Amino acid sequence: MLLLNQACQDTFSLVCFFIGEKMENKYKVKKVLNNNSLLAINNDGDEVVLVGKGIGFDKKNINSFIETDSVEKMFVSLNKNLVSNYLDMLRNVDERIQLIVSDCIFEAEKTLGDLQPRLHLVLVDHISFAIERFKAGYNFENPLIDDIKILYPEEYAQAQLTRLKLFEEYDILLPEDENAILALHYNAARKFQHVKESLRKTNTIYELIKVLEDNIEIELTDTSKYRNLVLSIEEMIYRTESGEKVFNPLKECIKTELTEAYNIASLISNKYKSITDYEISEDEISFLAIDIYKLFLLINKEEKWENFKN
């Protein structure tokens, strides 16, 4: 559900597309896909898919040339054998979705920078299935949504804009949980990696937070309380997996003075190793213990305030 259906995964894993803005080029029309997209040949003889509002309208004359002003996006397949898979998807998806996705990516790149080319295909595919699920009355809860909001705030904001554009066009407001999935896709495209990697990291952090919750017997539902801790864990994971070393001169003192927090940090470290095989250093564990202790103080302060009011 979080990823593409298997057929599309197989296709997208083997096909790479280049996406560009309007380009100085001559395009010979080879096949009209729909009113807003067509298959063409560029100057280099490559088959390209052109997307633009009304670009395929009244283009019955195959081998005619098309004006570059009407081209909003261009997709060049680097794997000729799988072009048909992509074209079939375009023909079977509502044209409005293609245009909405193109608009959203254009806006997102203003904030997120260059995005992985296949994002257009991924979002078109995902959104079309999301709408089908919604119309069928199928809903789901995404347990990762709070962590995704914290880890990828800019991507989440773009996902929200995408969701609202769909609402304007279809009068369908997809569940907020869909935002989290869209945000993962934006994040993966921003880092030029597969969405599985963004999902892996988010799932890992979610599991580590659960270790903390189980040991303090409190469910952390207010993201404002544990936001800093989630970001600290993310940084710890990055340093550990990239081989970056840290030194904490107060390590032994923390072990003695913040025993409970250090023990929980150690449990989190053990969980992380069981998931990834990476071993977190004692220096990292001691820094994590400080963040856990700060969370203890925040929770205790609020409990005391509630008791005082009562």
N, C-alpha and C positions, 0 to 999 in steps of 0.2 A: 504494500500500500504506500509506503514511503518512497519506494523506488519505482522505476518504470516497469511495465509489464515485460515479461521475459523476451518476447520477440523484439521489442524496441530496444531493450538493453543490449541484445546481441548485435543489433544494427548499429546503435550509437557507439558501442565499444570499438567498432571497426571503421566507422566513418568519421572523418574530421572535416569540418566546414570552416571556411574563412568568411567572416562577416565584415563588410565595409560599408561606409556611407556612400553617397552618390559619387560615382567615379567617372572619369573621362574615358569612355570606352564605347565601342559599337557592339550592340547585341543583336544577333539574328534570331528571330523567334523560331523555335523548334516545335513547341507544343504549349497550348494554353491549358493551365491546370484549373483555374477558376478566374473569376473577375479580378482577383487581387494578387495572383501569382502565375508565373509561367516559366517554362523551361526554355533556355536560350543558349546560344553559342557566343563566347566572347572572342576578342581579337586573337587570343592564343589558341583557339580551338577547343577550349574547355567547356563542358556542359555546366551551366550555372542556373540556379533558381533565382529569379528576381521577384521581389515582393514590393508592392506599392499599391496604394488605393486606386482601384480601377485600372490597374496596369494591364490586365488581361481582357478588358472589355473591348469588344469589336476588333479583336486581333485574329480574324479568321484567315488572313493571308499569311500562311506559313512561309518562312524565309524572308519575311519583311524585316526591316530594322526598327528598333524601338528607341525613343528619345531617352537620354540618360536622366533628364529632369524628372521623369516619372518613377525613377528607381529609388526606393527608400533603403532597401537592403539587398545584398547579394550574397549568395551561398555557393561556394565552389566545392564540389565533392572531390576528394582525393582518392576515392575508391569507386571506380566506375561500376563494379559488379553489384554494388548495393544502392545505386541511385534509385532504382525502382521502388525499394522499400520506403525511402523518404517521400518519393512522389505519391505513393499510395496513401501514406499518412496525410499528406496535404489535401489530397482529393477527398478524403473521408472526414475531415475536420471542418467545422464551421469556419467560414472565411473571417468572420468577425473576431474569432479567437486569435487568428494569425496576426491581424492588424493590432489588436489590443496588446499582444505580447511584444510586437515590434515597437510600439509606442512606449511600453513600460521599460523595455531594455534601453531604449534611447535615453529616457529620463534617468534610469538607474545609473548609467555610465557617467552622468554628470556628477554623481556623488561617490560611486564605488570605483570609478576608473574603468579601464578596459575589462571586458567580461569574456569569459570563454565562449568561443563561437557557437558551440552546440547548445548553449543555454536556450536559444530560440526554440529548438526542436524539443528539448526537455520540457520547457514550460507549456508549449502548445499541447504536447502529449498529456502532461499531468493535469492541466486545467480542464481539458476536454473530459477526462475520466472523472475529475472532481465534480464537474457539473452533472455528469451522468449519475454519480453516486448520490448527489444531493437530490436530484429529481426522483430517484428511486427510494428516497427516505432513509438512506443509510448514513449514519453519523458515527463518528468515532472520537475518542478522547486521546489527546497526545500528551503523555506524561512528561515530555521533554520541553513543553512550551515555555515554562518559566525560565529554565536554563538557557534556552535559545534566545529569549528576550535579553538576557544578561550578556551572553557571549557575543551575539551578533545584532546589536541595536540598530545599526544602519541598514543591514540586510532585512531586518524585521520591519523597519519603517517602509522600505521599498515593497515588501510583500504586502503590507497593509494597503499601499496605494494600488497595487495590482488587484487586490480583492475589491477595493472600492470601484475601480474602473469596470470590473466585471459586473458589479451591482448596477452601475449606471447603464450598461448595455443590455443586461439580461434581466434586471429586476430580481436577481437572485443574490442573496448575501450568504456566501459560503461560511461555514463555521470558522470561528477564530483559530481553531486548531490547524486549519489549512495554512494559516499565516506561517506557522512554524516550519511546515514542509517547504513552502515557497522560499522562506528565509534560508533554509539549508541549501537549496538550489542556487540562490543568489551567492551565498558564501562560497560554495564549491566553484562557481563560475569565476568569482573574484580571485580565487587562489589558483585557478586553472588546474583543478583536481576533480576527481570523481566525487559525487555527492556521498558515496559510501564513506569517504574519509572524514567529511564533516560530521556525518552521522556517528561514526565510530568515536570521535573525540567527545561529542555531546553525550553519547550513551555512557562512555567511561566516566565522565564527570558526574552524571546522574547517579551511577552506581556508587561512586565515592561519597557523594552527599548522603546517600541512603545509609552508609556505614555510620556516619555521624549521627543521623536521626535515630538509628537503632540503639546507639549507645547513650544518647542523652534523653531518649524516650520522648522526643518532641518532633512533631511533623512540621518542617519548615515550609510554610505556605506564603509567608510575606517575603517577597524577593528583596525588599529594602533591607531586611535584617541580614541576609546571607549573601548579598551581591558581592561584597568585597572578598568573601571567602571563595566563591566560585571563580572569580577572576584570579585569585591567588593560586588556586589549584590549576587553572589553565596555564598560568605562567610556569608553575612548577613542572607540569607535564612537558611544556615546550623545552625548558632547560634540560630536563632529564633525557628526553628523546633526541635532543640535538647535541648532547654531550657537554653542555655548558655547566661549569662548576661554580658553586657558591660557597662562601665561608661564613660561618656564624660564630663569632668569638664567645658568645654567651650560651653556647650549646649545652654545656654541662650544668650551668645555672638553671636553664630552662627545664632540663630533665628533673632537677631537684625541686624547684619552686612551682613549676606548672605541671606537676606529675600527671594529673587527670587529662589535661589537654594534650600532653605529649603522648600518653598512652593511646588516645584516640587517633592522633596523627600517625602513630605507628601502625595501628589497625588499618587506616586508610592506605598507608604505604604497602602493607601486605596485600590488600585487596587489589591495588594497582598492579603489583607484581604478578598476581594470579591471572590478571586480565591480559597483560602486555608482555610479561617476562622482563620488563625494565625494573631495575632496583633503584629506589630513591635513597639518596644519601642521608646520613643523620643530620647534616647541616640543613638540608631541605626540610626534613621532618621537624626540626626545631623551629624553623621559620613558620611552618604550617601550624605548629602548636600555638604560636603567638596569635595567629588569626582566629584559631578556635577559641582561645581564651578570651579574646575581644568579643566574640559572639556570646560566650557565657556571660560576660559582664552586661551586655546589652539585654539579654533575656532576663537575667536576674533583676536588673534595674526596672524593667517593665513589670515584672511580677510584683516587686515591692510597691510600685506605684499603684497597681491594681488593688493590692491589699490595703494600701493607705486610703484609697477612695472608698473602699467597702467598710 
